[in-house]
Amino acid sequence: MNHEKHPTLLLSRVDVERIEALLDSPAYRGMNTAALREELERAELAEPDALPPDLITMNTTALVQVVDGDKSEHQYELTLVYPRDSDGSGEKVSILAPVGSALLGLRVGDSIDWPMPGGRSARLRVLAVRYQPEAAGELHR
């Protein structure tokens, strides 16, 4: 894959270590995690206390806007979590869900195009970071 297409991805060293351990655990070994693993491999790692406060890390709550292919707009408050913390509410998004792995490392103002059912696509844009553990001083959550 051509890495020139992707902007630099900044991630927490602690998050990456925990996600890699999760992916290597027997419970998740059979899942297709190639895209997430590729993201982790190309990421630039930083210590938790050196991360910018507008970066989506694990357990970050962000306000996102979704513009559907039909131009309808919706805003959601999403928290990026580990699978054990995902409660199916739609507000907590697992890192193993495609949208979860896409959110990791985005910053306020970043957008991604997102495939929707039926061949449509949507654009997801990060409007604000409401809570980031690192910015709150919770460096080893």
MDAnalysis code that builds the backbone (N, CA, C; Angstrom):
import MDAnalysis as mda
import numpy as np

u = mda.Universe.empty(423, n_residues=141, atom_resindex=np.repeat(np.arange(141), 3), trajectory=True)
u.add_TopologyAttr("name", ["N", "CA", "C"] * 141)
u.add_TopologyAttr("resid", np.arange(1, 142))
u.add_TopologyAttr("resname", ["MET", "ASN", "HIS", "GLU", "LYS", "HIS", "PRO", "THR", "LEU", "LEU", "LEU", "SER", "ARG", "VAL", "ASP", "VAL", "GLU", "ARG", "ILE", "GLU", "ALA", "LEU", "LEU", "ASP", "SER", "PRO", "ALA", "TYR", "ARG", "GLY", "MET", "ASN", "THR", "ALA", "ALA", "LEU", "ARG", "GLU", "GLU", "LEU", "GLU", "ARG", "ALA", "GLU", "LEU", "ALA", "GLU", "PRO", "ASP", "ALA", "LEU", "PRO", "PRO", "ASP", "LEU", "ILE", "THR", "MET", "ASN", "THR", "THR", "ALA", "LEU", "VAL", "GLN", "VAL", "VAL", "ASP", "GLY", "ASP", "LYS", "SER", "GLU", "HIS", "GLN", "TYR", "GLU", "LEU", "THR", "LEU", "VAL", "TYR", "PRO", "ARG", "ASP", "SER", "ASP", "GLY", "SER", "GLY", "GLU", "LYS", "VAL", "SER", "ILE", "LEU", "ALA", "PRO", "VAL", "GLY", "SER", "ALA", "LEU", "LEU", "GLY", "LEU", "ARG", "VAL", "GLY", "ASP", "SER", "ILE", "ASP", "TRP", "PRO", "MET", "PRO", "GLY", "GLY", "ARG", "SER", "ALA", "ARG", "LEU", "ARG", "VAL", "LEU", "ALA", "VAL", "ARG", "TYR", "GLN", "PRO", "GLU", "ALA", "ALA", "GLY", "GLU", "LEU", "HIS", "ARG"])
u.atoms.positions = np.array([
    [0.840, -1.187, 0.000],
    [0.000, 0.000, 0.000],
    [0.881, 1.245, 0.000],
    [0.452, 2.266, -0.672],
    [1.201, 3.507, -0.791],
    [0.962, 4.384, 0.434],
    [1.979, 4.567, 1.249],
    [1.831, 5.339, 2.478],
    [1.791, 6.849, 2.239],
    [2.132, 7.299, 1.026],
    [2.077, 8.731, 0.736],
    [0.650, 9.265, 0.817],
    [-0.327, 8.412, 0.592],
    [-1.718, 8.839, 0.611],
    [-2.189, 9.211, 2.015],
    [-1.547, 8.656, 3.015],
    [-1.996, 8.827, 4.389],
    [-1.198, 9.912, 5.099],
    [-1.882, 10.797, 5.814],
    [-1.141, 11.763, 6.616],
    [-0.475, 11.041, 7.787],
    [0.460, 11.714, 8.431],
    [1.106, 11.125, 9.592],
    [0.056, 10.823, 10.642],
    [0.134, 9.638, 11.208],
    [-0.794, 9.209, 12.238],
    [-0.047, 9.212, 13.565],
    [-0.523, 10.003, 14.506],
    [0.099, 10.102, 15.820],
    [-0.756, 9.327, 16.810],
    [-0.125, 8.400, 17.527],
    [-0.836, 7.595, 18.514],
    [-0.042, 7.521, 19.810],
    [-0.764, 7.206, 20.877],
    [-0.138, 6.994, 22.176],
    [0.602, 5.663, 22.184],
    [1.835, 5.670, 22.662],
    [2.599, 4.429, 22.770],
    [1.851, 3.422, 23.640],
    [1.253, 3.885, 24.733],
    [0.522, 3.001, 25.645],
    [-0.683, 2.383, 24.937],
    [-1.440, 3.199, 24.185],
    [-2.594, 2.677, 23.445],
    [-2.162, 1.605, 22.457],
    [-1.102, 1.881, 21.702],
    [-0.651, 0.931, 20.682],
    [-0.226, -0.391, 21.327],
    [0.500, -0.334, 22.436],
    [0.910, -1.567, 23.113],
    [-0.305, -2.367, 23.562],
    [-1.315, -1.680, 24.109],
    [-2.512, -2.378, 24.592],
    [-3.340, -2.940, 23.435],
    [-3.456, -2.196, 22.344],
    [-4.224, -2.673, 21.188],
    [-3.520, -3.875, 20.564],
    [-2.187, -3.814, 20.429],
    [-1.446, -4.944, 19.859],
    [-1.605, -6.187, 20.727],
    [-1.570, -6.030, 22.053],
    [-1.765, -7.171, 22.960],
    [-3.173, -7.743, 22.788],
    [-4.146, -6.866, 22.621],
    [-5.531, -7.298, 22.402],
    [-5.638, -8.098, 21.108],
    [-5.050, -7.579, 20.034],
    [-5.128, -8.251, 18.735],
    [-4.429, -9.608, 18.749],
    [-3.413, -9.744, 19.599],
    [-2.676, -11.001, 19.676],
    [-3.316, -11.998, 20.636],
    [-4.349, -11.579, 21.380],
    [-4.998, -12.484, 22.333],
    [-5.840, -13.504, 21.573],
    [-5.993, -14.704, 22.127],
    [-6.732, -15.771, 21.429],
    [-8.150, -15.361, 21.027],
    [-8.808, -14.569, 21.799],
    [-10.199, -14.195, 21.513],
    [-10.347, -13.423, 20.205],
    [-9.302, -12.708, 19.793],
    [-9.410, -11.843, 18.613],
    [-8.512, -12.273, 17.466],
    [-7.775, -13.377, 17.638],
    [-6.822, -13.796, 16.622],
    [-7.478, -14.123, 15.284],
    [-8.712, -14.614, 15.303],
    [-9.375, -15.015, 14.070],
    [-10.041, -13.869, 13.321],
    [-10.092, -12.689, 13.927],
    [-10.746, -11.545, 13.282],
    [-9.858, -10.944, 12.205],
    [-10.491, -10.302, 11.241],
    [-9.729, -9.603, 10.212],
    [-9.338, -8.225, 10.767],
    [-8.125, -8.130, 11.243],
    [-7.652, -6.883, 11.849],
    [-6.500, -6.286, 11.053],
    [-6.385, -6.683, 9.791],
    [-5.252, -6.236, 8.965],
    [-5.208, -4.723, 8.826],
    [-6.350, -4.082, 8.613],
    [-6.362, -2.623, 8.430],
    [-5.919, -1.913, 9.706],
    [-6.401, -2.382, 10.848],
    [-6.008, -1.773, 12.120],
    [-4.523, -1.999, 12.376],
    [-4.050, -3.197, 12.124],
    [-2.613, -3.481, 12.321],
    [-1.753, -2.584, 11.424],
    [-2.208, -2.370, 10.191],
    [-1.460, -1.509, 9.273],
    [-1.394, -0.075, 9.812],
    [-2.499, 0.406, 10.363],
    [-2.518, 1.751, 10.954],
    [-1.510, 1.830, 12.102],
    [-1.509, 0.821, 12.963],
    [-0.597, 0.820, 14.102],
    [0.858, 0.816, 13.639],
    [1.139, 0.064, 12.583],
    [2.513, -0.037, 12.084],
    [3.013, 1.272, 11.491],
    [2.133, 2.036, 10.854],
    [2.584, 3.274, 10.203],
    [2.550, 4.481, 11.147],
    [2.021, 4.280, 12.344],
    [1.855, 5.401, 13.272],
    [3.174, 5.893, 13.853],
    [3.172, 7.169, 14.155],
    [4.255, 7.774, 14.922],
    [3.796, 7.705, 16.373],
    [4.632, 7.176, 17.250],
    [4.235, 6.985, 18.644],
    [4.764, 8.103, 19.528],
    [3.939, 8.495, 20.502],
    [4.342, 9.517, 21.468],
    [3.934, 9.055, 22.857],
    [4.641, 9.561, 23.838],
    [4.261, 9.263, 25.224],
    [2.931, 9.962, 25.523],
    [2.111, 9.375, 26.401],
    [0.795, 9.949, 26.683],
    [0.813, 11.426, 27.085],
    [1.808, 11.843, 27.837],
    [1.831, 13.243, 28.296],
    [2.295, 14.225, 27.220],
    [2.664, 13.698, 26.039],
    [3.118, 14.567, 24.947],
    [2.079, 14.680, 23.830],
    [0.902, 14.112, 24.027],
    [-0.111, 14.114, 22.971],
    [-0.889, 15.424, 22.949],
    [-1.240, 15.916, 21.750],
    [-2.073, 17.124, 21.679],
    [-3.478, 16.825, 22.206],
    [-4.124, 17.792, 22.849],
    [-5.427, 17.547, 23.472],
    [-6.588, 17.366, 22.492],
    [-6.364, 17.624, 21.197],
    [-7.446, 17.467, 20.218],
    [-7.344, 16.164, 19.433],
    [-6.551, 15.222, 19.923],
    [-6.310, 13.941, 19.261],
    [-7.209, 12.868, 19.862],
    [-7.812, 12.032, 19.003],
    [-8.633, 10.931, 19.510],
    [-7.728, 9.761, 19.879],
    [-7.722, 9.439, 21.161],
    [-6.976, 8.312, 21.710],
    [-8.004, 7.333, 22.274],
    [-7.539, 6.240, 22.819],
    [-8.463, 5.297, 23.443],
    [-9.160, 5.976, 24.633],
    [-10.453, 5.736, 24.767],
    [-11.310, 6.287, 25.815],
    [-11.572, 7.782, 25.667],
    [-11.277, 8.326, 24.491],
    [-11.609, 9.717, 24.190],
    [-13.077, 9.798, 23.780],
    [-13.752, 10.856, 24.238],
    [-15.113, 11.154, 23.795],
    [-15.032, 12.333, 22.843],
    [-15.587, 12.145, 21.638],
    [-15.517, 13.184, 20.611],
    [-16.907, 13.454, 20.047],
    [-17.117, 14.696, 19.627],
    [-18.325, 15.069, 18.915],
    [-18.001, 14.966, 17.436],
    [-18.762, 14.136, 16.720],
    [-18.523, 13.955, 15.291],
    [-19.783, 14.301, 14.514],
    [-19.561, 14.777, 13.314],
    [-20.653, 15.088, 12.400],
    [-20.585, 14.082, 11.260],
    [-21.737, 13.516, 10.922],
    [-21.806, 12.589, 9.801],
    [-22.700, 13.212, 8.737],
    [-22.138, 13.399, 7.551],
    [-22.903, 13.899, 6.416],
    [-23.111, 12.718, 5.484],
    [-24.359, 12.275, 5.385],
    [-24.704, 11.119, 4.563],
    [-24.642, 11.509, 3.089],
    [-24.645, 10.516, 2.227],
    [-24.614, 10.745, 0.784],
    [-25.769, 11.613, 0.309],
    [-26.900, 11.583, 1.034],
    [-28.048, 12.411, 0.644],
    [-27.970, 13.803, 1.281],
    [-26.811, 14.132, 1.845],
    [-26.509, 15.442, 2.430],
    [-27.204, 15.689, 3.779],
    [-27.832, 14.660, 4.366],
    [-28.389, 14.861, 5.700],
    [-27.234, 14.839, 6.704],
    [-27.330, 15.689, 7.717],
    [-26.259, 15.813, 8.706],
    [-26.764, 15.377, 10.075],
    [-25.914, 14.657, 10.772],
    [-26.223, 14.223, 12.131],
    [-24.968, 14.402, 12.969],
    [-25.156, 14.747, 14.237],
    [-24.027, 14.838, 15.157],
    [-24.168, 13.754, 16.216],
    [-23.049, 13.167, 16.562],
    [-23.021, 12.105, 17.559],
    [-21.871, 12.357, 18.513],
    [-22.069, 11.974, 19.767],
    [-20.974, 11.980, 20.722],
    [-20.554, 10.527, 20.889],
    [-19.333, 10.220, 20.509],
    [-18.830, 8.855, 20.521],
    [-17.622, 8.745, 21.431],
    [-17.518, 7.618, 22.135],
    [-16.342, 7.323, 22.949],
    [-15.677, 6.088, 22.373],
    [-14.385, 6.193, 22.073],
    [-13.612, 5.085, 21.511],
    [-13.145, 4.195, 22.649],
    [-13.581, 2.922, 22.652],
    [-13.311, 2.036, 23.788],
    [-12.716, 0.706, 23.336],
    [-12.191, -0.027, 24.322],
    [-11.768, -1.406, 24.092],
    [-13.028, -2.270, 24.044],
    [-12.970, -3.428, 23.366],
    [-14.174, -4.256, 23.204],
    [-14.909, -4.551, 24.514],
    [-14.179, -4.770, 25.602],
    [-14.825, -5.110, 26.875],
    [-15.716, -3.976, 27.394],
    [-15.449, -2.741, 26.949],
    [-16.220, -1.588, 27.416],
    [-17.335, -1.183, 26.462],
    [-17.411, -1.857, 25.319],
    [-18.455, -1.544, 24.342],
    [-19.771, -2.128, 24.852],
    [-20.794, -1.290, 24.944],
    [-22.055, -1.754, 25.528],
    [-23.186, -1.855, 24.511],
    [-22.881, -1.679, 23.232],
    [-23.902, -1.793, 22.207],
    [-24.820, -0.583, 22.113],
    [-24.534, 0.473, 22.871],
    [-25.408, 1.648, 22.897],
    [-25.258, 2.517, 21.654],
    [-24.165, 2.335, 20.934],
    [-23.907, 3.212, 19.802],
    [-23.089, 4.425, 20.207],
    [-23.030, 4.707, 21.501],
    [-22.224, 5.834, 21.988],
    [-20.800, 5.397, 22.297],
    [-20.626, 4.112, 22.593],
    [-19.295, 3.565, 22.852],
    [-18.922, 2.698, 21.665],
    [-17.888, 3.110, 20.957],
    [-17.470, 2.439, 19.726],
    [-16.195, 1.645, 19.998],
    [-16.240, 0.348, 19.707],
    [-15.080, -0.512, 19.918],
    [-13.979, -0.183, 18.912],
    [-12.748, -0.251, 19.372],
    [-11.588, -0.070, 18.498],
    [-11.588, -1.132, 17.394],
    [-12.243, -2.271, 17.624],
    [-12.274, -3.334, 16.624],
    [-13.374, -3.137, 15.588],
    [-14.295, -2.212, 15.829],
    [-15.300, -1.881, 14.811],
    [-14.624, -1.022, 13.753],
    [-15.016, -1.173, 12.493],
    [-14.347, -0.383, 11.445],
    [-14.342, 1.128, 11.723],
    [-15.447, 1.670, 12.209],
    [-15.467, 3.110, 12.484],
    [-14.571, 3.444, 13.676],
    [-14.439, 2.516, 14.620],
    [-13.561, 2.730, 15.772],
    [-12.109, 2.833, 15.361],
    [-11.662, 1.892, 14.538],
    [-10.266, 1.942, 14.104],
    [-10.018, 3.149, 13.211],
    [-11.050, 3.612, 12.502],
    [-10.898, 4.806, 11.666],
    [-10.791, 6.073, 12.522],
    [-11.465, 6.094, 13.666],
    [-11.435, 7.279, 14.538],
    [-10.085, 7.456, 15.226],
    [-9.429, 6.358, 15.565],
    [-8.176, 6.424, 16.315],
    [-7.157, 7.294, 15.587],
    [-6.648, 8.298, 16.268],
    [-5.615, 9.154, 15.690],
    [-6.134, 10.358, 14.929],
    [-7.462, 10.474, 14.757],
    [-7.995, 11.672, 14.105],
    [-7.901, 12.849, 15.069],
    [-7.877, 14.052, 14.508],
    [-7.834, 15.272, 15.308],
    [-9.023, 16.151, 14.942],
    [-9.326, 17.100, 15.793],
    [-10.425, 18.020, 15.520],
    [-10.194, 18.662, 14.155],
    [-11.235, 18.639, 13.318],
    [-11.146, 19.177, 11.958],
    [-10.889, 18.123, 10.910],
    [-10.403, 16.935, 11.314],
    [-10.153, 15.857, 10.362],
    [-11.464, 15.240, 9.888],
    [-11.468, 14.769, 8.649],
    [-12.623, 14.078, 8.080],
    [-12.174, 12.776, 7.446],
    [-13.088, 11.801, 7.444],
    [-12.842, 10.557, 6.715],
    [-14.102, 10.230, 5.940],
    [-13.935, 9.592, 4.779],
    [-15.078, 9.096, 4.023],
    [-15.372, 7.695, 4.523],
    [-16.659, 7.434, 4.691],
    [-17.069, 6.203, 5.324],
    [-18.061, 5.456, 4.455],
    [-17.788, 4.169, 4.075],
    [-18.748, 3.409, 3.273],
    [-19.992, 3.082, 4.086],
    [-21.147, 3.227, 3.464],
    [-22.425, 2.945, 4.114],
    [-23.081, 1.775, 3.398],
    [-24.099, 1.167, 4.023],
    [-24.817, 0.079, 3.343],
    [-25.411, 0.563, 2.019],
    [-25.509, -0.349, 1.069],
    [-26.122, -0.020, -0.209],
    [-25.218, 0.739, -1.151],
    [-23.906, 0.732, -0.875],
    [-22.968, 1.378, -1.783],
    [-22.844, 2.884, -1.610],
    [-23.599, 3.453, -0.662],
    [-23.492, 4.897, -0.399],
    [-22.256, 5.152, 0.458],
    [-21.918, 6.420, 0.579],
    [-20.835, 6.754, 1.500],
    [-21.236, 7.982, 2.305],
    [-20.574, 8.145, 3.415],
    [-20.811, 9.286, 4.289],
    [-19.461, 9.882, 4.632],
    [-19.475, 11.129, 5.064],
    [-18.248, 11.778, 5.522],
    [-18.394, 12.020, 7.012],
    [-17.412, 11.543, 7.752],
    [-17.398, 11.708, 9.195],
    [-16.346, 12.765, 9.519],
    [-16.734, 13.782, 10.285],
    [-15.825, 14.881, 10.619],
    [-15.776, 15.068, 12.125],
    [-14.581, 15.210, 12.674],
    [-14.417, 15.424, 14.105],
    [-14.610, 16.912, 14.402],
    [-15.646, 17.226, 15.182],
    [-15.947, 18.618, 15.522],
    [-15.262, 19.069, 16.805],
    [-15.186, 18.163, 17.782],
    [-14.605, 18.543, 19.072],
    [-14.197, 17.296, 19.845],
    [-13.201, 17.448, 20.692],
    [-12.853, 16.412, 21.655],
    [-13.405, 16.887, 22.993],
    [-14.388, 16.136, 23.509],
    [-15.047, 16.506, 24.764],
    [-14.232, 16.067, 25.978],
    [-13.561, 14.922, 25.824],
    [-12.762, 14.376, 26.927],
    [-11.671, 13.514, 26.330],
    [-10.450, 13.751, 26.767],
    [-9.320, 12.905, 26.379],
    [-8.584, 12.550, 27.665],
    [-8.419, 11.254, 27.967],
    [-7.774, 10.866, 29.228],
    [-6.416, 11.532, 29.451],
    [-5.605, 11.584, 28.380],
    [-4.264, 12.162, 28.540],
    [-4.330, 13.630, 28.931],
    [-5.217, 14.393, 28.300],
    [-5.363, 15.821, 28.623],
    [-5.896, 16.008, 30.040],
    [-6.663, 15.014, 30.518],
    [-7.224, 15.085, 31.873],
    [-6.222, 14.593, 32.918],
    [-5.025, 14.209, 32.468],
    [-3.993, 13.765, 33.409],
    [-4.071, 12.292, 33.738],
    [-4.937, 11.536, 33.059],
    [-5.061, 10.094, 33.285],
    [-4.188, 9.386, 32.271],
    [-2.896, 9.328, 32.571],
    [-1.924, 8.885, 31.579],
    [-1.796, 7.373, 31.472],
    [-2.286, 6.637, 32.463],
    [-2.091, 5.180, 32.427],
    [-3.399, 4.454, 32.708],
    [-4.473, 4.963, 32.133],
    [-5.796, 4.381, 32.358],
    [-5.907, 2.991, 31.780],
])
